[in-house]
Amino acid sequence: MEEKKINKNLEERLRFIELTLRFKGWCSRSDLTKKFDISLPAATRDFREYRDLCPNNMNFNEAEKYYEINMHEFVPHFPINFKTAIGFIRNSTNSKTIGLSEFDSIQSPPRLSEPDLDVLLKITRAILGNKAIETEYFSVDNGFSKKKLAPHSLIDNGLRWHIRAYDYEKCRFADFVLTRFKNVQETNIKIEKNESRAQDNQWNRFVRLELIPHPNSNNVQYPETLVHDYNMKDGVKVIEVRAAVAGYWLRLWNIDCSPDHSLIGKEFHLWLRNSVALYDVNSVYLAPGYKK
């Protein structure tokens, strides 16, 4: 039988029903009306649509007047991964609907600074339009300067936002902190081939990182915990990252990158066993313990 076609608005509401069932265990008509500003009869029709789509996923609780998840036969129609799930509950409307926000149940580290929206929008337009920008910029090492940049990518290093861009004055690609921009001016200057993302070797190069439980028992007493924690295969967690950002990630993860696993401290649970992989990685100065 040909599957019934669903318009995007209805699909969004059916997806919400399914995710609320999975997160909360039940979903009511009022959940739908609050989230989508629809009438109760419209919410009833949406539940009927979901039952037609997935007849065994939920049962109606007559006493409570809501639908409960049928754990024994539930088969998701809208598969999700962990990132999708976290994104759903981080949405303030969704978290409020399922009741998590009422108990301060979701906590993320606060950002100490937030980029100016106007700066971000000008930069994204430059990226998508393949054009340069002119800006004032503040650097910790060099102070105030005026720059002409060709931005090509955004980076969230876990603490703050950067852009990856070609610096016309220094004739090289580098990272620039978004909160340090001032008076960004858009231009009609089209970037040349040598200024484009395709020519950024550090960005296009991928580095294979082999992470293992830290060998020093002062750091880790039960390495099998980390094998489980990071879903290691044969005691190793292998991940490939861009060379341009490798140093950021290694610092964020507190990876001991010394060749002889010499960093001592409970914060260093993992050791980079193939530190040679960081050869000629420009961001390596951020990697804990790495010595050229």
URPEGI-V624499 format. One record per backbone hydrogen bond with DSSP energy under -0.5 kcal/mol. CO is the residue of the C=O (numbers start at 1). NH is the residue of the N-H. If there is no record, write none. Layout:
co->(CO,CO)
nh->(NH,NH)
This chain:
co->(7,8,9,10,11,12,13,14,15,16,17,18,19,20,20,20,21,25,27,28,29,30,31,32,33,39,40,41,42,43,44,45,46,47,48,49,50,54,57,59,60,61,61,66,67,68,69,70,70,77,81,82,83,84,85,86,87,88,91,92,93,94,95,95,95,100,100,101,105,116,117,118,119,120,121,122,123,124,125,126,126,127,130,132,133,134,135,136,137,139,143,145,147,148,149,149,150,153,155,155,160,161,162,163,163,164,164,165,165,166,166,167,167,172,174,176,177,178,180,182,185,188,189,192,193,196,197,199,200,201,202,202,205,207,207,209,209,210,210,211,212,215,216,216,222,222,223,223,224,225,226,227,228,232,233,236,236,237,239,241,242,242,243,243,243,245,246,247,248,249,250,251,254,255,256,258,265,267,269,270,271,271,272,274,275,276,278,280,281,282,283,284,287,288)
nh->(11,12,13,14,15,16,17,18,19,20,21,22,23,24,25,26,25,69,67,32,33,34,35,36,37,43,44,45,46,47,48,49,50,51,52,53,54,57,70,68,62,65,66,61,27,59,71,73,74,79,85,86,87,88,89,90,91,91,95,96,97,98,99,100,101,103,105,104,107,120,121,122,123,124,125,126,127,128,129,130,131,130,191,187,149,185,147,182,145,143,139,137,135,168,133,151,166,164,157,162,157,178,155,165,176,152,153,167,174,150,168,171,172,167,165,163,180,181,138,136,134,190,132,195,196,199,200,201,204,205,243,244,243,209,241,211,239,273,274,237,271,217,219,220,225,226,226,227,228,229,230,232,231,234,236,233,238,211,209,207,245,246,246,247,283,249,250,251,252,253,255,254,270,257,272,261,268,269,214,256,212,273,275,277,278,279,281,282,284,285,286,287,290,257)
